[in-house]
Amino acid sequence: MAAAAASSTLHGVGAVASAKPRSAAPAAAAARRSVRVAAASAKGGPGSARGRLVARGAVAVTCWLHPLSSSVMCSRFPRRADLFALCGVAVRRVQAKADEAAAAAGSKPGGHEVLMFEALREALIEEMNLDPTVCVMGEDVGHYGGSYKVTKGLADMFGDLRVLDTPIAENSFTGMGVGAAMKGLRPVVEGMNMGFLLLAYNQISNNCGMLHYTSGGQFKIPVVIRGPGGVGRQLGAEHSQRLESYFQSIPGLQMVACSTPYNAKGLMKAAIRSENPVVLFEHVLLYNLKEKIPDEEYICCLEEAEMVRPGEHVTILTYSRMRYHVMQAAKTLVNKGYDPEVIDIRSLKPFDLHTIGNSIKKTHRVLIVEECMRTGGIGASLRSAIIDNFWDYLDAPVMCLSSQDVPTPYAATLEDATVVQPAQIVAAVEQICQ
């Protein structure tokens, strides 16, 4: 029984909500969402409101008959047929707008370019439109738009109750987010800087991660905790924290790290839909990264790694900002005759050992590159998992390049010296492949 209870701590791991492909016409999709909400209203679902239709999209047909206002409606429309005729006109107008939007979308194939912070913002807007239980809370997330503008304009779209500015008290508003999740909401809690979330470690560990288990499964905690972190440009020791190593030992907590606009949006949407508490790590230097992403709706699995570059000689496992240091080193390695396989692990907990294992069985050599601290970091846990599961396939010791166990200096040259650089990656691969 204890084993069964423990296994339920991460309830629904891997059961990420399936993507619901979005129509090329936003207006048509919104109209369909309105119909779904109307059906939920009849059942008293979360999208219902007494006597009215709650539209989750920008366009919705709002013709209805309120039982208390039937006399007013009859006085304006003596014959019910006149009212339904009017509704038919409204429907045809909405359909015409949908057709126009579809034609416009069809004239611009291939998606649209966004910066990473804009991709995260798109994910929030889409999920808040789809689900009225999704809300955002944190310091300056409202009318200021967040310290990195991920929530810019959301307060105007959804109001101050769904985009809640909080006092400078991480323990308080993180605990509030956990409580809101227990009562059926899906809060997205923003830490202005990941280092500040150390003030909320008790709420994240003892409440967020463990309540599903300690309540015997009575409560689910579908909360997302996100924010910027990592070594930036002269932000100093306290604002350059990498908290992956702090959070990885918390039972019941999932952790993912985005590295591109595409996976930032997909992981954010999947995290919001997950029934588990998810920590989404965003790197402070990647917010202005630009990429073309699909116009259609998509999500990324929270437990899958991404094959960035296939290769034959060595498997390089990395995540977040270090993905770009690795790809820079890969160019040099190819010129030197090496063929590295690069995998962005993305899921920091649990690891995607299927993808990682298949690569190791092909290359037989592994290099882990991370920005986390060397002692007790993600690399140390990943190396342990590789040795436990794939020892017989290794032809060389597993190497791990990590940041030095020192506070991040303010001086730029010293700051660079504390984190892994492309030249170190090249040297490590040459050593492994000797």
ROVONU-148750 format. One record per residue (C-alpha): x, y, z; residue in one letter. Coordinates in steps of 0.5 Angstrom, whole numbers, plus 500, padded with zeros to 3 digits. Layout:
% ROVONU-148750
XYZa;...
END
This chain:
% ROVONU-148750
500500500m;506505502a;509504495a;502505491a;501511495a;508514494a;507512486s;501517486s;505523489t;507525481l;500523479h;499523472g;506524470v;506523462g;499524462a;500531459v;493534456a;493532449s;493538444a;487541441k;489543434p;487550433r;483553427s;487557422a;481562423a;481565431p;474567430a;471560428a;475557434a;473562439a;465561436a;467553437r;469555444r;463559446s;459553444v;463548449r;462553454v;455553453a;454546454a;458546460a;453552463s;448547462a;451542467k;454547471g;461546469g;467551471p;465555464g;458557466s;455563469a;447563471r;443566465g;449568461r;454565456l;461566458v;465567452a;472565452r;474567445g;475574442a;468573438v;462569441a;455569439v;451572445t;444571443c;440568449w;434569453l;434570461h;429567464p;428573468l;428578463s;423574458s;418579459s;423585456v;425580450m;418579448c;416586449s;422588444r;421582440f;413580439p;414574435r;420569437r;421568430a;424575430d;429574435l;431567432f;432571425a;436576429l;441571432c;441567425g;444574422v;449574428a;451567426v;452569419r;456575421r;461571425v;462566420q;463571415a;469574419k;471567421a;472566413d;476572412e;481570418a;482563415a;483567408a;488571412a;491566415a;492562409g;496567406s;501567411k;504560411p;509557416g;508561422g;510567426h;516570429e;516571436v;521573442l;522568447m;518572452f;513573447e;512566446a;511565454l;506571453r;502567448e;502561452a;499565458l;494568453i;491562450e;490558456e;487564460m;482564454n;481557454l;480556461d;477561466p;481558472t;488560470v;490566473c;497569474v;500572481m;506575482g;510582483e;509587478d;505582473v;499586473g;499593469h;507593469y;507587465g;512583469g;520585470s;521581463y;514583460k;512576460v;505578462t;505585459k;497587457g;494581461l;491585466a;488589461d;485583458m;483579464f;482584469g;486585476d;483579479l;486574474r;492578474v;494579481l;499584483d;502582490t;506585495p;514583496i;513577500a;514570496e;512566501n;505569502s;503569495f;507562493t;502559499g;496563496m;498560489g;498553493v;491554496g;488557490a;490550486a;487546492m;481549491k;480548483g;484554480l;490553476r;495559478p;501561475v;506564480v;512568477e;518569481g;521576479m;528572480n;529565481m;533567487g;527570491f;524563491l;528561496l;524565501l;518561499a;522554499y;517552505n;511553501q;514549495i;517543499s;512542504n;506544501n;506544493c;510538493g;507534498m;500535499l;497530494h;501525498y;500527505t;492528503s;491521501g;490524494g;484528496q;488535493f;491536487k;496542486i;496544479p;500550480v;506553475v;512556478i;516560473r;521566473g;528568470p;534565473g;541563471g;548567470v;546574466g;550579465r;553582471q;547581476l;551579482g;551573486a;544573489e;541575482h;545569478s;542563482q;541556479r;535553483l;535546480e;539543485s;535546490y;528543488f;530537485q;530533491s;523535493i;518529492p;512530487g;515536484l;516536476q;522541473m;523543466v;527548463a;526552456c;531554451s;527556445t;521560443p;518554441y;519549447n;518555452a;511556449k;509548449g;512547455l;508553459m;502550456k;503543458a;505545465a;499549466i;494543464r;498538468s;495536474e;502536478n;506542481p;511544475v;517549476v;519552469l;526555469f;527561464e;534563463h;535571463v;539571457l;534567453l;528572453y;530576447n;531569443l;527570436k;524564432e;519562428k;513558431i;507555428p;500559428d;497552430e;496550437e;501545440y;504543446i;511540448c;511533453c;513535460l;517529460e;521528453e;528531451a;529534445e;534531439m;538538437v;543535433r;544527431p;551524431g;555518432e;561519436h;559522443v;552524446t;552531449i;547532454l;545539456t;539544457y;537552458s;543557456r;548551455m;545549449r;548554445y;555554448h;554546446v;552548439m;557553438q;562548440a;559543436a;561547430k;569547432t;568539433l;565538426v;571542423n;576537427k;572531425g;568529431y;560528430d;557530437p;550528438e;546534442v;540533446i;537538450d;534534456i;529539458r;525535463s;530536469l;525531473k;524526471p;529525466f;527522459d;532516460l;529513454h;531518449t;538519453i;539511453g;538510446n;543515444s;548512449i;547505446k;549509439k;555513441t;557509448h;560516450r;557521454v;558529456l;554533461i;554540460v;550545465e;550551468e;548549475c;553548480m;557542480r;556539487t;549536488g;547539481g;543536475i;549533472g;551529478a;544526478s;544525471l;551522471r;548517477s;542515473a;546514467i;551509471i;545506474d;542504467n;547504462f;553502465w;554496460d;554501454y;559506456l;566506453d;569511457a;567515464p;561520464v;564527464m;560533467c;562540466l;559545471s;559551474s;564552479q;562552487d;563559488v;558565488p;557568481t;562574481p;560581479y;566583474a;564580467a;571576466t;570573473l;563571471e;565568465d;570564468a;565561473t;561558467v;562553462v;565556455q;565553448p;573551449a;572547455q;567543451i;571542445v;577540450a;572535454a;570531447v;577530445e;579527451q;573523451i;574520444c;581519445q;
END
